[in-house]
Amino acid sequence: MLSPSSSAASDLMPRLVLLHAMTERGHLSAAAEAVGVPQPTATRWLTALSRTVGVALTQRVGRRIELTRAGVALAEAVGSAHTTLAMGVARAHEAADPGRGQIVFGFLRTLGASRAPELLRAYRATRPRVRLALVQAAHEELIEKLHDGTIDVAMSSVRTSDVDIVATELFKEPFVLVVPADHRLARRESVRLYDCRDETFVGLSVGIALRRKVDELFGAARVRPRYGFETEEVETVRGLATAGVGVAVLPARHGGSLAGSVEVPIVPRHHRNIGLLVSTRRPLEPTAEGFRLWASQHAWTRSLQPRRTSGPV
């Protein structure tokens, strides 16, 4: 087993960097130039490295010195170690100064109009040096991206069915019936879905998570909705309902209903729970963990809590 002393280790690192450079440059002379040493020095380094490892790492091919299969194998390992080391250095810098770094933040498209921007604006005011990259996607895609490391933290629906996900609830969005201002139900203080059984509905396309939740509400009310239009975007559904094309069941719009429409509370009360989601399959970088803690504890999240209402959630 290779077990160099501390002084030998200091000599070993530049030689390993040279070896890795050969995989990128193809031969010794180009690798020596890349790391900034004369070719005779580079030759001595690789000869010494071969003695240390115990196998030939280079071979002469014509007038050039190239890596042997053993040299390629070691160089690949060096490349992986170099990437891991670079990540470790970045995490060390973030741990020393959590006010820096980068966060990839994902959120539902339905939260992109106001909820997510408000959160990000408040965070940027406290951490101006943190770089924020944003991803809007459907819930299932957000979960996949959390697991594969494409995003760090997501703001989405809280579901017990999501595997290896930890969620911190932020706020609840009550479901409402969206109708034009001149609709017969617009003046009602609340409405039961059964009272709407003869209406034409506009809604999201089949397969979208929010559509499935709405269909569950209809099922519980023993109503089979008649859809006149289906689309991919929540705001399009809301606009169609406002225009009188049909009525819609949606989470209440943050900031109030669209001009020309009324959002009537549905009874029994039902909510969509929104929270911060992270994957347990990957450790969070310090900056991302700091963001998660800040967002879950900040007064902004408490201000989003809707007024308590009676009835089941």
C-alpha positions as CSV (number, residue, x, y, z in Angstrom):
1,M,0.0,0.0,0.0
2,L,1.2,3.5,-0.9
3,S,1.8,5.3,2.4
4,P,4.0,8.4,1.8
5,S,5.3,10.6,4.6
6,S,4.1,14.2,4.8
7,S,7.2,15.5,2.9
8,A,6.8,12.8,0.3
9,A,3.2,13.7,0.0
10,S,4.0,17.3,-0.8
11,D,6.2,16.0,-3.7
12,L,3.5,13.6,-4.8
13,M,0.8,16.1,-5.5
14,P,2.4,18.0,-8.3
15,R,3.4,14.7,-9.9
16,L,-0.1,13.4,-9.8
17,V,-1.4,16.7,-11.3
18,L,1.1,16.2,-14.1
19,L,-0.1,12.6,-14.6
20,H,-3.7,13.9,-14.9
21,A,-2.7,16.6,-17.3
22,M,-1.4,13.9,-19.6
23,T,-4.9,12.4,-20.0
24,E,-6.1,15.8,-21.1
25,R,-3.2,16.7,-23.3
26,G,-2.3,13.3,-24.7
27,H,1.5,13.3,-24.2
28,L,4.2,14.4,-21.9
29,S,5.5,17.6,-23.6
30,A,2.0,19.2,-23.8
31,A,1.3,18.1,-20.2
32,A,4.6,19.6,-19.0
33,E,3.7,22.9,-20.6
34,A,0.3,22.9,-19.1
35,V,1.6,22.5,-15.5
36,G,4.5,24.9,-16.1
37,V,7.5,22.7,-15.7
38,P,10.4,21.8,-18.2
39,Q,10.0,18.5,-20.0
40,P,13.2,17.0,-18.3
41,T,11.7,17.8,-14.9
42,A,8.4,16.3,-15.9
43,T,10.2,13.1,-17.1
44,R,12.0,12.8,-13.7
45,W,8.7,13.3,-11.9
46,L,6.9,10.5,-13.7
47,T,9.9,8.2,-13.3
48,A,9.9,8.8,-9.6
49,L,6.1,8.4,-9.5
50,S,6.3,5.0,-11.2
51,R,8.9,3.9,-8.6
52,T,6.6,5.1,-5.8
53,V,3.6,3.3,-7.2
54,G,5.5,0.2,-8.3
55,V,4.3,-0.1,-11.9
56,A,5.3,1.6,-15.1
57,L,3.0,4.6,-15.7
58,T,4.4,5.9,-19.0
59,Q,5.8,4.4,-22.2
60,R,7.6,5.7,-25.2
61,V,5.5,5.6,-28.4
62,G,7.7,6.8,-31.3
63,R,9.2,10.1,-30.1
64,R,6.4,10.8,-27.6
65,I,5.9,9.6,-24.0
66,E,2.4,8.5,-23.3
67,L,0.5,6.8,-20.4
68,T,0.4,3.1,-20.0
69,R,-2.9,1.4,-19.1
70,A,-1.8,1.6,-15.4
71,G,-1.0,5.3,-15.9
72,V,-4.4,6.0,-17.4
73,A,-6.1,4.2,-14.5
74,L,-4.2,6.2,-11.9
75,A,-4.8,9.5,-13.8
76,E,-8.6,8.8,-13.8
77,A,-8.5,8.3,-10.1
78,V,-6.6,11.5,-9.7
79,G,-9.2,13.3,-11.7
80,S,-12.0,12.0,-9.4
81,A,-10.0,12.9,-6.3
82,H,-9.3,16.4,-7.7
83,T,-13.1,17.0,-8.3
84,T,-13.9,15.8,-4.7
85,L,-11.1,18.0,-3.3
86,A,-12.4,21.0,-5.2
87,M,-15.9,20.4,-3.8
88,G,-14.5,20.1,-0.4
89,V,-12.6,23.4,-0.7
90,A,-15.8,25.1,-1.8
91,R,-17.7,23.7,1.1
92,A,-14.9,24.8,3.5
93,H,-15.2,28.3,2.1
94,E,-19.0,28.3,2.5
95,A,-18.7,27.0,6.1
96,A,-16.3,29.8,6.9
97,D,-18.5,32.4,5.2
98,P,-22.1,31.1,4.7
99,G,-23.0,34.5,3.2
100,R,-21.4,33.3,-0.1
101,G,-21.9,30.4,-2.4
102,Q,-24.7,29.4,-4.8
103,I,-28.2,27.9,-4.3
104,V,-30.2,26.2,-7.0
105,F,-33.8,26.8,-5.9
106,G,-36.8,25.0,-7.6
107,F,-40.4,25.9,-7.3
108,L,-43.8,25.1,-8.7
109,R,-44.9,27.2,-11.7
110,T,-48.0,28.2,-9.7
111,L,-45.8,29.8,-7.1
112,G,-43.8,31.9,-9.6
113,A,-46.1,34.8,-9.8
114,S,-45.7,36.0,-6.2
115,R,-44.9,33.5,-3.5
116,A,-41.4,32.5,-4.7
117,P,-40.4,36.0,-5.8
118,E,-41.3,37.4,-2.4
119,L,-39.2,34.8,-0.6
120,L,-36.3,35.4,-2.9
121,R,-36.5,39.1,-2.6
122,A,-36.4,38.9,1.2
123,Y,-33.5,36.5,1.2
124,R,-31.5,38.6,-1.2
125,A,-31.8,41.5,1.1
126,T,-30.1,39.5,3.9
127,R,-27.6,37.5,1.7
128,P,-26.7,39.7,-1.3
129,R,-23.5,37.8,-2.1
130,V,-25.2,34.4,-2.5
131,R,-25.9,33.5,-6.1
132,L,-29.3,32.1,-6.8
133,A,-30.2,29.9,-9.8
134,L,-33.9,29.2,-10.3
135,V,-35.8,26.2,-11.8
136,Q,-39.6,26.2,-12.4
137,A,-41.1,22.7,-12.9
138,A,-43.9,20.4,-12.0
139,H,-43.8,18.7,-8.6
140,E,-42.7,15.3,-9.9
141,E,-39.8,16.9,-11.8
142,L,-38.8,18.9,-8.8
143,I,-38.5,15.7,-6.8
144,E,-36.3,14.1,-9.4
145,K,-34.1,17.1,-9.6
146,L,-33.7,17.1,-5.8
147,H,-32.6,13.5,-5.8
148,D,-30.1,13.9,-8.6
149,G,-28.7,17.0,-7.2
150,T,-29.8,19.4,-10.0
151,I,-31.5,21.6,-7.4
152,D,-30.8,22.0,-3.7
153,V,-34.1,23.1,-2.2
154,A,-37.6,23.2,-3.7
155,M,-40.8,25.0,-2.7
156,S,-43.7,22.7,-3.6
157,S,-46.6,20.6,-2.3
158,V,-46.0,18.6,0.8
159,R,-46.9,15.0,0.2
160,T,-46.4,12.0,2.4
161,S,-46.1,9.8,-0.7
162,D,-42.7,11.4,-1.7
163,V,-39.9,9.0,-0.9
164,D,-36.6,10.2,0.8
165,I,-37.9,13.8,1.0
166,V,-37.9,16.0,4.1
167,A,-40.5,18.8,4.0
168,T,-40.9,21.9,6.2
169,E,-44.4,23.3,5.9
170,L,-44.5,27.0,5.1
171,F,-48.2,27.9,4.4
172,K,-51.5,26.5,3.3
173,E,-53.4,27.5,0.2
174,P,-57.2,27.0,0.5
175,F,-59.1,25.7,-2.5
176,V,-61.7,28.0,-4.0
177,L,-64.3,28.1,-6.8
178,V,-63.3,30.7,-9.4
179,V,-66.3,32.3,-11.1
180,P,-66.9,35.5,-13.1
181,A,-68.1,38.5,-11.0
182,D,-71.6,38.2,-12.4
183,H,-72.0,34.5,-11.8
184,R,-74.9,33.2,-9.8
185,L,-72.5,31.8,-7.1
186,A,-70.3,34.9,-6.9
187,R,-72.2,36.4,-3.9
188,R,-72.1,33.2,-1.9
189,E,-70.0,33.2,1.3
190,S,-69.1,29.6,0.6
191,V,-70.1,26.9,-1.8
192,R,-70.2,23.1,-1.8
193,L,-68.9,21.3,-4.9
194,Y,-72.2,19.4,-5.1
195,D,-73.9,22.8,-5.7
196,C,-71.7,23.1,-8.8
197,R,-72.5,19.7,-10.3
198,D,-74.3,21.2,-13.3
199,E,-71.6,23.7,-14.2
200,T,-69.1,23.5,-17.0
201,F,-65.6,23.5,-15.6
202,V,-62.2,24.6,-17.0
203,G,-59.3,22.8,-15.5
204,L,-55.7,21.5,-15.8
205,S,-54.9,18.7,-18.1
206,V,-55.1,15.1,-16.8
207,G,-51.8,13.9,-15.3
208,I,-50.9,17.2,-13.7
209,A,-50.6,16.8,-9.9
210,L,-52.9,19.7,-9.1
211,R,-55.5,18.3,-11.4
212,R,-55.3,15.0,-9.5
213,K,-55.9,16.8,-6.2
214,V,-58.9,18.7,-7.6
215,D,-60.3,15.4,-8.9
216,E,-60.0,13.9,-5.4
217,L,-62.1,16.8,-4.1
218,F,-64.7,16.1,-6.7
219,G,-64.6,12.4,-5.8
220,A,-65.2,13.2,-2.1
221,A,-68.1,15.4,-3.1
222,R,-69.5,12.7,-5.4
223,V,-69.4,15.0,-8.3
224,R,-68.3,14.1,-11.9
225,P,-67.3,17.4,-13.4
226,R,-68.0,18.2,-17.0
227,Y,-64.9,19.9,-18.4
228,G,-65.3,22.2,-21.4
229,F,-61.6,23.2,-21.6
230,E,-58.4,21.7,-20.2
231,T,-54.9,23.4,-20.3
232,E,-51.4,23.1,-18.9
233,E,-51.2,26.4,-17.0
234,V,-53.0,27.4,-13.8
235,E,-53.2,31.1,-14.7
236,T,-54.8,30.2,-18.1
237,V,-57.4,28.2,-16.2
238,R,-58.0,31.2,-13.9
239,G,-58.3,33.5,-16.9
240,L,-60.8,31.3,-18.7
241,A,-62.9,31.1,-15.6
242,T,-62.8,34.9,-15.2
243,A,-63.9,35.2,-18.9
244,G,-66.9,33.1,-18.1
245,V,-65.9,30.1,-20.2
246,G,-66.5,27.9,-17.2
247,V,-65.9,27.8,-13.5
248,A,-62.7,26.4,-11.9
249,V,-61.5,24.8,-8.7
250,L,-58.0,26.1,-7.8
251,P,-55.9,27.2,-4.8
252,A,-56.7,30.7,-3.8
253,R,-54.7,33.3,-5.7
254,H,-52.1,35.1,-3.5
255,G,-52.9,38.8,-3.5
256,G,-56.6,38.3,-4.3
257,S,-58.7,37.3,-7.2
258,L,-58.2,38.5,-10.8
259,A,-60.1,41.6,-11.8
260,G,-63.5,40.5,-13.0
261,S,-63.6,37.3,-11.0
262,V,-64.6,36.1,-7.5
263,E,-63.0,33.3,-5.5
264,V,-65.6,31.6,-3.4
265,P,-64.4,29.4,-0.5
266,I,-65.3,25.8,-0.9
267,V,-66.8,23.8,2.1
268,P,-65.7,21.5,3.6
269,R,-62.4,23.4,3.7
270,H,-59.5,21.8,1.8
271,H,-56.0,23.1,1.5
272,R,-52.8,22.6,-0.5
273,N,-49.9,22.5,1.9
274,I,-46.7,24.2,0.5
275,G,-43.3,23.7,2.0
276,L,-39.6,23.6,1.5
277,L,-38.4,20.2,0.3
278,V,-34.9,18.6,0.4
279,S,-33.7,15.1,-0.5
280,T,-32.2,12.9,2.1
281,R,-30.1,11.1,-0.5
282,R,-27.7,14.1,-0.8
283,P,-26.2,16.3,1.9
284,L,-26.9,20.0,1.5
285,E,-24.1,22.4,1.0
286,P,-23.8,24.9,3.9
287,T,-25.2,27.8,1.9
288,A,-28.2,25.8,0.8
289,E,-28.8,24.5,4.4
290,G,-28.6,28.1,5.6
291,F,-31.2,29.2,3.1
292,R,-33.5,26.3,4.1
293,L,-33.2,27.3,7.8
294,W,-33.7,31.0,7.0
295,A,-36.8,30.4,4.9
296,S,-38.4,28.0,7.4
297,Q,-37.9,30.4,10.3
298,H,-38.3,33.8,8.7
299,A,-41.3,36.1,9.5
300,W,-42.1,36.1,5.8
301,T,-43.4,32.6,6.0
302,R,-45.6,33.3,9.0
303,S,-47.2,36.3,7.1
304,L,-48.3,33.8,4.5
305,Q,-50.4,31.8,6.9
306,P,-54.0,32.2,5.9
307,R,-56.6,33.1,8.5
308,R,-57.8,30.0,10.3
309,T,-61.2,28.8,9.2
310,S,-63.5,26.1,10.5
311,G,-64.0,22.8,8.9
312,P,-61.6,19.9,8.0
313,V,-58.3,20.5,6.3
